[in-house]
Every structure is written in C-alpha cells, then in structure tokens.
Amino acid sequence: MATERSMIDDVQLAQHIIEFDPSNPETYAPWTELSPATLATTHPALQPIPWPEAEAPRPRPLSATPQPASSLPQADYLVVTWTVAEAQALADVLTPGHPSFTWYPYAHFFSSHYEPDIRPGAPASKAKRLGTYFPLTIGARKVLCFKSELHLSQDGVKLPVRKLWHQILAETRARVVITTGTAGAIGRDVKLGDVVLGRTVRFHCSRMFAHEPFNAEQFASPLAVPLRRLETATQKLIPVNAGMLPAPHHRLRLYYDGSPPREAPTVVTTDFFAFDNSVNTYKLQGLGAAVEMGDAVLGLVCRELGSVAPGWLAIRNASDPQIDGTLPLDEQKRAAARIYERYGYWTTVGSAIATWAVIAGNV
C-alpha cells in the first residue's frame, strides 16, 4: 500500500477499499490517519434488527459442505456484493450467525476459465477463487448471497467479471438479481448512509476501459422497485443501527424512481475509485446519484442475455458524501478512504436492509 503522505495510486486505493476489513486493524491504511481510539470503536456488534417474524431472513446452511469447484445452488433471488466490509455487513444482516468468513468458497472453473485472465496481485488472484456464498430464505423466497472476488477495476483488460455474471446467473437461475454495497454519493442531496435503489446503470470509464464500445452506455431494468416493505425498512429497521453514523444524524433516505434527489437514481460505474466533489473533478454530476466500480457490467450482461435475462436492481448506500473539492486531490482521496474505513460497514447495513425490503416486498 501507499505509505503515509505519499501520492495515492488509483489502483491501490481501489484495492484498499475492496480488501479493507473493519474488524482487522492491520488492514487500516496508515495514510488515512485514523487514531487507535477511533479504530477501537469502529466495529462494535450490530444491534438486533426487529424483523417482521414471517419475513425475517433465515440462514439455510447446506446439508453437506460443497466443494469449491461445485456449481452454485439455485435460488429465486441472487444478491451480489463486492468488498470485505460489504460482505460482513450483508452477512450480519441477512445470514446472522454465519459471518461472511464462514461462507462457502466458490471456485467453479477458476483455474481453467478465469485465472489466466486475472492480473497478478488482484483480489481473486490472491484468494484463488471467484467468491463465497451462503443460502437463506425470506418468507418462502430462496435467496443466495454471493461475495465476488472479481472486480472491474482490479482484474485486467479481459474483464473476467463479465464472464462470471453469465456463469452465476446460469447456475442459480435467479429470477431477480440485486447487486449491492457501498458507493460514493453524487451531488449534495445524497447524504452519508442514504440508499439508492437503481433501475438504471451506466458506464463512465476513463482508465482501462475508456475506449471500450460499452463505455458511456446505459442500461435499464424492467423490474420496478417493490414499495410494500420500504416504509418498514426506513421507519423500523434501519434506525436501530443508524446511531453508528456521525451526528447530527439525518434521517436516512431511500432514493428510487419517483423519489429522486436532484440527481436521478442512476448508479454510475467507473473503472477506478472515483468520487464526487464540490468542483465535479470526475464529471459525475448529472450522470446519477451514486458511483461505484462494477454494477453496469450486470446491465451489459443482461442485455446480452436478452429475453432470458432476470430482473435486476443496483442497491447502493452512500459510504462517502460529496467531498470538499477545494482540498488537494490527494487529500480528497485520503478523506474518502478515511470515511469508508469508519462508516463503510455501517452504511452497508442500510443497503442490506433495503435489499431485504425489495425481496420481501416483491410479490
């Protein structure tokens, strides 16, 4: 990693965000300059969430531990997340009692179909797998949570995560797919912890994939955001742990079609760790409400699948608010990473609950 007060490399910054473990002080970057006292209070236990009894998420361990080379089990809903902190929060919310480090490893075709295409040193190259997963139910709905080790910003020019999407959609046969986790807020309206439920995603690449045909393309899902359980999420479930976000606490908001902030609830995919700032350095304003590093690949794959594509949503929580653009750019990167280290897990609790609300409310 970059040393304290050195220039922060974009690839290293993105990989730090992906691999950062809020429960492991050794993974905190010295250049974010968080104090030991701050680190000690960043990751207390999640407070119990008062789920509606009939629709509480219930982990469903498989009867026999699968081999890493096995196919994924089938499910009605596939929920995919990306970073270590996101997976921890998703597991604590949706697979309680089964933390993310206990999920089943998944390496189907890794050596033969993927490993040659992955950059040495990328997360999947180090982990020697494609991801981890765990089944659960929400009411009668079968759900599979999946944490990907492949990443658009990390793996290399062959974009193996595109192939992974085709593979896991075929194996699970999910009828609804949700990609979820942290993102940077775009614009002043979206605050730390707010959640964007996006039916539209678009590429905005300026590094490795700047000249690819799909760059700047936009994709829309036919799936409408189910509204039935959103009020339960915002009024009863999310507030239980909202006190872990900084004061003064604002009332966390869910943004979706029909309730947009100034920016439309589109999720923007970049090929590096971009963030919005007050001077619009990365030209994100006007493109959407949240910026992250991968969701538009799902939109691209669903277009390739055509009529057999599942419905999908991109559910993203603002783990970074708009950054002060008057600071030197390197200081802005430090600020964004520092905020992610402290609040990435806690903001993801909100998007994990929003994911539950979509699944429970989709009738």
KANORLIN-V305991 format. One record per pair of residues at least 24 apart in sequence whose ideal C-beta (glycine too) atoms are under 7 Angstrom apart, sorted by the first residue. I is the first residue (numbers start at 0). J is the second residue. D is the distance in whole Angstrom. If there is no record, write none. Layout:
i = [I:I]
j = [J:J]
d = [D:D]
This chain:
i = [0:1:2:3:3:4:6:7:7:7:9:9:12:12:12:13:13:13:13:13:14:14:15:16:16:16:16:17:17:17:17:17:18:18:19:19:19:20:20:21:21:21:22:27:28:30:31:31:31:31:32:33:33:33:37:41:42:45:45:45:46:46:48:48:48:49:49:49:51:53:54:54:54:56:56:56:56:57:57:58:58:58:58:58:58:59:59:59:60:61:64:65:67:67:67:67:68:68:69:70:70:71:71:71:71:71:71:72:72:73:73:74:74:74:74:74:74:75:75:75:75:75:76:76:76:76:76:76:77:77:77:77:77:77:78:78:78:78:78:78:79:79:79:79:80:80:80:81:81:81:81:82:82:84:84:84:85:85:85:86:87:88:88:88:88:89:89:89:92:92:92:93:93:93:93:94:94:94:97:99:99:102:102:102:102:103:103:103:104:104:105:105:105:105:112:113:116:116:116:117:117:117:118:118:118:121:121:122:122:122:123:123:123:129:137:137:137:138:140:142:143:150:150:151:151:151:151:151:152:152:152:156:160:160:161:161:161:164:164:164:165:168:173:174:174:175:175:175:175:175:176:176:176:177:177:177:177:177:178:178:178:179:179:179:179:179:180:180:180:181:181:181:181:181:181:182:182:182:182:182:182:182:182:183:183:183:183:183:184:184:184:184:184:184:185:185:185:185:185:185:185:185:185:185:186:186:186:186:186:186:186:187:188:188:188:189:189:189:189:189:190:190:190:191:191:191:191:191:192:192:192:192:192:192:192:193:193:193:193:194:194:194:194:194:194:195:195:195:195:195:195:196:196:196:196:196:196:196:196:197:197:197:197:197:197:198:198:198:198:199:200:200:200:200:200:200:200:201:201:201:201:201:201:202:202:203:203:203:203:203:204:204:206:206:207:208:213:218:218:218:218:218:220:220:220:221:222:222:222:224:224:224:224:225:225:225:226:227:227:228:228:228:229:229:229:231:232:232:232:236:237:237:240:240:243:244:244:251:253:254:260:262:262:263:263:264:266:266:266:266:268:268:268:268:274:274:274:275:276:276:276:276:276:277:277:277:278:280:280:289:289:291:312:314:314:314:314:315:316:316:316:316:317:318:318:318]
j = [28:30:30:29:30:30:329:329:332:333:271:272:272:332:336:152:153:271:272:292:122:153:336:82:272:336:339:81:82:122:150:153:83:122:83:84:340:83:84:84:87:344:87:340:336:333:333:336:337:340:337:337:340:341:341:341:344:91:240:348:239:240:92:236:239:235:236:239:231:138:137:138:359:93:135:137:355:135:136:94:95:96:97:133:135:134:135:136:97:134:103:103:104:105:106:128:106:107:107:107:170:105:132:143:167:170:171:134:143:171:172:134:141:142:143:171:173:140:141:142:173:174:140:142:173:175:177:358:143:145:167:171:173:176:142:144:145:177:179:354:145:147:176:178:146:179:180:147:150:180:293:180:181:343:344:347:180:181:347:146:344:344:347:348:351:144:347:351:348:351:352:135:144:351:355:133:135:144:133:131:146:131:132:133:146:131:132:133:128:131:129:130:131:132:162:159:155:157:159:154:155:159:153:154:155:153:154:148:150:153:148:149:154:163:355:358:359:359:358:358:171:292:293:268:270:292:293:296:270:271:292:207:293:296:296:299:300:296:297:300:300:309:309:309:310:222:309:310:311:361:297:309:311:311:312:314:354:357:294:297:313:314:315:350:351:354:315:347:350:316:318:339:343:346:347:266:289:290:291:315:316:317:318:274:275:289:290:319:275:289:317:319:320:321:262:267:275:283:284:286:287:288:289:290:260:261:262:275:284:288:321:321:260:261:262:254:260:288:289:317:249:317:320:244:317:320:342:346:241:244:251:316:317:346:349:251:252:254:317:253:314:316:349:350:353:254:264:266:288:289:315:224:253:254:255:264:312:314:353:264:265:266:312:313:315:222:224:256:312:265:265:266:268:294:295:298:313:265:267:268:286:287:295:268:295:267:268:269:283:286:269:270:270:271:270:270:299:295:298:299:301:302:310:311:312:310:310:311:312:255:256:312:357:357:360:361:360:360:362:356:359:360:253:356:360:356:352:353:356:352:349:352:345:348:345:342:345:349:353:288:288:287:288:287:288:288:291:294:313:315:292:293:294:295:319:322:335:321:321:322:323:324:331:321:323:324:324:324:328:315:317:315:357:350:353:354:357:350:346:347:349:350:346:342:343:346]
d = [6:6:7:5:5:7:6:6:5:7:4:6:5:6:6:5:7:6:4:6:7:6:6:6:6:7:6:7:5:6:6:7:6:6:6:6:6:5:7:5:7:5:7:6:6:6:6:5:4:6:7:6:6:7:7:6:7:5:6:7:5:5:7:5:6:6:7:7:7:6:6:5:5:5:5:5:6:6:5:4:7:6:5:7:5:5:6:6:7:7:7:6:4:6:4:6:6:6:7:6:5:7:6:7:6:4:5:6:6:6:5:7:5:6:4:5:5:5:5:7:6:6:6:4:6:5:7:5:5:6:7:5:4:5:6:5:7:5:6:6:5:6:7:5:5:5:5:6:7:5:6:6:7:4:5:7:4:6:5:4:6:5:4:5:6:6:7:5:6:4:6:6:6:6:7:5:5:6:6:7:6:4:6:4:7:6:6:6:5:5:5:5:6:6:7:5:6:4:5:5:6:6:7:6:4:4:5:5:6:6:4:5:7:6:6:5:5:6:6:6:6:6:6:7:6:6:5:6:5:6:5:6:7:6:6:7:6:6:6:4:6:7:6:5:7:7:6:5:7:7:7:5:4:7:5:6:5:6:5:5:5:4:7:5:7:5:7:6:7:6:4:7:5:6:6:7:4:6:4:4:7:6:7:4:6:7:5:4:6:7:4:6:5:6:5:7:5:5:6:7:6:5:6:6:6:5:4:7:6:7:6:6:3:5:7:7:5:5:7:5:5:7:6:6:6:5:6:7:7:5:5:6:6:5:6:6:5:7:5:5:7:5:5:5:5:5:5:6:5:4:5:5:6:7:4:7:6:5:6:5:6:4:7:4:7:7:7:6:6:4:7:5:6:5:4:4:5:6:6:7:6:7:6:5:5:5:7:5:7:6:6:4:5:5:5:5:6:7:3:6:7:6:6:5:6:6:3:6:6:4:6:7:7:6:4:4:7:4:7:4:5:4:6:5:7:7:5:6:4:5:5:5:7:5:4:6:6:6:6:6:6:6:4:6:7:5:6:5:4:5:6:6:5:4:6:6:5:5:6:4:7:4:6:6:6:4:3:6:7:4:6:6:6:5:5:5:7:6:4:6:5:4:6:6:5:5]
